[in-house]
Amino acid sequence: MFKLKGNLSKYRKRSAAAFLIVLSLLAAGCGSAANDEHAQHAAPRETEAAANEHSGHSANDTAGNEESAENHSGHGGQADSEDMSQANVKLEWRYSPESPKPGEKTKIELFLNDAAGKPIEKYDVNHEKLMHLIVVSEDMTEFSHIHPEYAGKGKFEVEASFVKSGAYKLFADFIPTGYSQMTVTSSLKVSGAKQAAEPLKKDASLMKAVDGVAASLEVSSFKAGEETDLTFTFSDAKTKKPITDLQPYLGAIGHVVILNEELSRYLHVHPKEGNESGPTAEFSTSFPEPGLYKIWGQFQRGDKTFIVPFTVEVE
């Protein structure tokens, strides 16, 4: 797991709107040595009204921009879709060092500007934070959800260190005031010898124990495009008694992040109302296309956050 600096405060309750926006696909499924993308964009708030309030926030990378991403060794890549190219928000990523070593502290800076190049100063709070940053290794074994601090004049910053070498993909969620919720991506290469990675495989059983908690996952549908309920059920791993003392994590019973195997389909899902302390936590979403997906459920108990990962196959 990543070693991170930053405050993980608790979310206030608020259902985030769900919608699908298009992102650029970075360097062959996050395997490029390019550090990041230039000038990512997102669409204005008109699209938000059509969102499903329980599905969370989803984003989609599309092919066709790999070469331009690979040719940028600095801080960013081109926007990739007609909708995004017409928008008025640009995000620049910077890393220091640009190619960190495993365990080395890395400063991550994000700069948001409007079409005229002026810093965007105001942002809406979304689940108690102005920005959420999801960091995932290319082999999907390393995952972290962190929160850059706003430094003013359109700049966010946070420090992180990465456990192992290889490619990582970063997903930044934020809402500039007057716009819809946005997700933009970047890639980072952590230097060092390439490590062997096992291919992603469907879990034979959707049950596992984490930090003394036995967790199971029920998925109502494995068909792409259908509304799907995700129900987590928790019990004590030793006593088998139902757990009813889950604490709010960032203002909700939990949060779920879902990525497909290519790291090109991203969903950030928030819970349905009810079951605020267990033994169940319910979420609703839709898998955009067939394939393997990894699901990370994030919960809190005894003032400690724990993550329950599952891998499923969608038809």
N, C-alpha and C positions, 0 to 999 in steps of 0.2 A: 504494500500500500504506500502511497506517496506521503512524504513528510512535508507538511504545509504550514505556512504562517498565515494567519488571518482569523477573523472572528467568525465563528459559526453561531450566530444568534438564532433565536427561534422565530419561525415564520408566524405572522398574523394570518388569520383565516381569510381566505379569499380565493374563489374558484377562478382559475386562469382560463381564458378562452382558448379553444383548440382550433388550429387551422394549419394548413399546409402551405409552406413557402418554399421557393426553390433556391438551393444553394449551389455553389460551384464544387465540382468533384476535384479534390486535390490529388495530384501525383499518384496515379494508379493505386487507389484504395489506401492512401496514407503511407505508401511505401517510398515516396520520393524523398530525396535528400534536401529538397527545398524547405526552407524554414517556415514559410507562411505565405499568405495571399495578400495582394494589394486591393484596396478600394472595394470591399464588399458592400452590398446595398440591400435594402429591403423595402417592402411596399407600404403605402400609407394605411391609416386606420380604417378605411372604408371596408376592408375585407373582414374585419373582426366581427361584425354583426352576424355573419353567417356561420360563426364557429359553434361547435358543440361544447358546452361548458364543462363537460366531464372528461373530455378526451385529452386535455392538456395541450401542450404545444408540440407541433411536429414540424419537421423540416426535411427537405429532399435535396440531395446532390444530384446533378445530372452530368453526363459525360460531355466531352467536346471542348474542355478547357484545360486538359492535362498539360499540353505543351507550354501554354503561357504560365501555368503555375510552376512548372519545372524550371523555366528560364529566369525566374525571380529568385535571386539568392538573398535578397534583403527582407523586406517586411510585408509582403502581401501579394495578392493576385487580382485578376479582373473579375468583375461581376459576370454572371453567366447567362442570365435570362432576360427576356424582354421586359417582364414586370420589374425586375430588380434594376435593370439599366435605366428605367424611367424614374426611379426613386431618387430621393434627395439626401440620403444618408450614406456616408462612407466610413468604413472602419479600417484603421491601420494597426497592424500588430508589430510589436518589437520584443525581442528577447535579448537578455544580457546574462551570460554569454550567448552568442547566437547558436553555438553548438555545444551545449553543456555536457558534462560527464555525469555518469550515474552518481547520485548522492550529492551533487554540487548544487548549491543554491542558485536558482535561476529567477531573475526578475522578469515578470511578464507585464508589459504595458500595452494598453489598448487606447487608441485615439479616435474619437468620433467627431466627424465634421459634416457640415451640410454641403450642398452642391457648390456653394461659393467658397468653400474651404474654411469657413468659420466654425470654431468649436461649438458643438451642441452642449448647452449648459444644463438643461433640465431633463430629468428622467423620472418615470413613475416607479414607485416601490411595488415590487411583485414578490409576494411571499416573503416580506420583511427585508428584502435586499434589492438594490438597484441593478445588480448584475449577478448572474449565476454562470459559473464556468465549469463545464464538464470536461475532464481530461481522461482519455482512454488510450491504452497502448494498442499497437497494430494487431497484436495477437489476442486482444481483449481480456488479458489476464489482470491488467492493472486498471483501476477505475478510481476516480476521485471527483467529488463535487465540492468546489470551493467558491469563494466570493471575493472578487477584486473590490478594493475600496475606491471610492470616488475621490480623486485628488483635485477636482475642479478643472475648468476650461476644457471639458470634454475628455479628460484623461482618467482611466482606471488603471490600477496597479495591484499586483500581488506577487508574493514570492512562493516558489515551490521547488521541490527537488524530486528527481525521478529515480526509481529504484534500479532500473536496468537500462541497458542501451537499446537502441532501436527507434522506430518511428512511432510517434504519438499523434493523435488528432484531438483538437480542442474545439469545443462548441460553446460559444458565448451567447447567453440569453439576456435580453434587456429590452426596455421599452422607452425610447425617447418620447418625451411628452408631446402628444399630438399625433403619434404614430401607433401602429399595431405592434404587438410583441414580435421581436426579431430574433433569429438565430443565425449567426455567421460562424464560419469555421476557419481553422488554421492548422497547418501541420508543422511538427517540430521533430528534428532528428537529434537524438541523444547519442553522442559519440561512444565508441567502444566496439569490441568484437561482437559480431552478430550472434545472437543466442538462438538455440534451437527452439522452435515453437510447435506445439501440437495443434493440428487443425481443429477448428471449432466443431463440436459434435453435439447432437441433440441429447439432452438428458434422458436417461432411461426411466428415471423416476423424478417427479416434481416434488421431492421431499428432501430436506437436508437440515442439519443442525449447525447453528452459528452462535458462538458465545453463550452457550447454555440454553439457547432457544431452538426448539424444533419447529421448523416452518414448512408449510406445504403451500402449493400454488394450484388453484383450479382455473383453467382457461375455458371459457364457454364456447369459443369457436376458434378453430385453427385455419379458417378460410380467409384469404386476403380480401379486403374490402368490406367485410362484415363488421358490424358493431360487436365488440368483444369485451366481456367482463373478465377482469383479473381479480380473483379472490384469494388473498393470503390468509392462512389460519395459523395461529401460534399457540404452542403449549410449552411447558417446561420440559427440557430434554430429559431430566431425571425422573421427575414425579409424574409426568404426562398430564398434569393438570392444565387446563386452559389458562392462558396468560391474559389478564385483564388490567395490567398496570402499564401499558404502553404510554409513553409521554408524547406530547406534540413535538414533531420534528419540523422546525421552521414553520410553525403555525398550523400543521396538519398532522393527521395520524401517520402519514408517511408520504413518500414521493417515489415515483418509478421512472427510470430512464431506460429506453429501449433502443437498441441499434441493430441493424442488420449486419451480416457477415462482412460486407464490403465497406462498412462504416459510411455508407452513403444515404441511409435512411435513419433519421433521428426523431424520436418521440420523447417528450418530457411530459409525463402524465401525472395529474394530481387526483386525489381521492374523491370518491363520492361522499356525501354527507352521512353522518351516523357512524356507529362503531368507533367512537373516539378513543377508546383505550384497549381495544381488543375484545375477544380473541380473534376477530377477523378485521381485515382492512380491504375495502373494495375499490376498484379502479375501473374505468371504462375507456377503451381506445379502439383503434382499428389498424390492423397491419396493412400497409399500403400495397404490398406485392408478395408473391410466394418467396420462400427461402428460409434460411436459418436466422433467428433473432436471439440476441442475448438480452435478458431482462435483469436489471438491478433494482431491487426493492430496498429503500432506505427507511429505517425506523429507529426509534430511540426508546431505551428502557434504562432506568437507574442512572439517568444523566449521561448515558453512553450510547453513541450512535452505532448501529450495526447494519451491515449490508448483506442482503440475501440474493445471490445470483442464480438465475436459471437460463437454460438455453432450450428453445422450442423450435419446431419446424412448422412453417405455415404453408398450406397448399395453395 
